[in-house]
Amino acid sequence: MTDRTRRSFDATWLPFGMLIGFILGMGVALTMTSNLLIAGGLGFLAGGIMGVALGFRRKRGSSSADEDAADDRYRAAHGDPAPRRDDDH
């Protein structure tokens, strides 16, 4: 199977989106409904949507191959050893 050039979902954005979305969603829903349970549910839903939306957005002009190449150039310039892989014995 060939390597994928970009990831379809970056899960590192999910916790940030959940926190920001929960705070904003709960604040807005609490002022509109005055019910803490409904506001918490809407905040949780808004946070999930925001986290998934941030995870699916496209990175502009960068890929993991570019990052690996930049790491290799840095290691070569500074004399650092290459990282050890699991299949190296």
C-alpha positions in Angstrom: 0.0 0.0 0.0 1.3 3.5 -0.8 1.8 6.1 1.9 -0.8 8.8 2.2 0.4 12.3 1.4 -1.7 13.9 4.0 -3.7 12.8 7.0 -7.5 13.0 6.6 -8.1 13.9 10.3 -5.7 15.5 12.8 -6.9 14.5 16.2 -4.6 16.9 18.0 -7.2 19.7 17.4 -10.0 17.8 19.1 -9.2 18.6 22.7 -8.6 22.3 21.9 -11.9 22.5 19.9 -13.8 20.7 22.7 -12.5 23.2 25.3 -13.1 26.3 23.3 -16.4 25.1 21.9 -17.6 24.0 25.3 -16.8 27.4 26.9 -18.3 29.4 24.1 -21.3 27.1 23.6 -22.1 27.0 27.3 -21.7 30.7 27.7 -24.1 31.5 24.9 -26.6 28.8 25.7 -26.6 29.7 29.4 -27.5 33.3 28.6 -30.3 32.2 26.3 -31.9 29.4 28.3 -30.9 30.0 31.9 -30.7 26.2 32.3 -27.3 24.7 33.2 -28.1 21.2 31.9 -29.3 22.4 28.5 -26.3 24.8 28.3 -23.9 22.0 29.2 -25.4 19.7 26.5 -25.3 22.4 23.9 -21.7 23.4 24.9 -20.6 19.8 24.6 -22.2 19.5 21.2 -20.7 22.8 20.0 -17.2 21.7 21.3 -17.4 18.4 19.5 -18.4 20.0 16.2 -15.6 22.6 16.6 -13.0 20.0 17.4 -13.9 17.8 14.4 -14.1 20.8 12.1 -10.6 21.9 13.1 -9.3 18.3 12.7 -10.6 18.1 9.1 -9.2 21.4 7.9 -6.5 21.3 5.3 -2.9 22.2 6.1 -1.6 24.7 3.5 1.7 23.8 1.9 3.0 21.3 4.5 3.1 17.6 4.8 4.7 15.1 7.1 7.3 14.4 4.3 8.3 18.1 4.4 8.7 17.9 8.2 10.8 14.8 8.0 13.0 16.3 5.3 13.5 19.4 7.5 14.4 17.2 10.5 16.9 15.3 8.4 18.5 18.6 7.2 18.8 19.9 10.8 20.4 16.6 12.0 22.9 16.7 9.1 23.8 20.4 9.8 24.3 19.8 13.6 25.8 16.4 13.6 22.9 14.7 15.4 22.4 11.0 14.9 19.4 9.8 13.0 16.5 8.6 15.1 16.4 5.0 15.9 13.6 3.1 14.4 11.9 -0.1 15.8 13.2 -2.2 12.9 16.8 -1.2 13.5 18.6 -3.9 15.5 
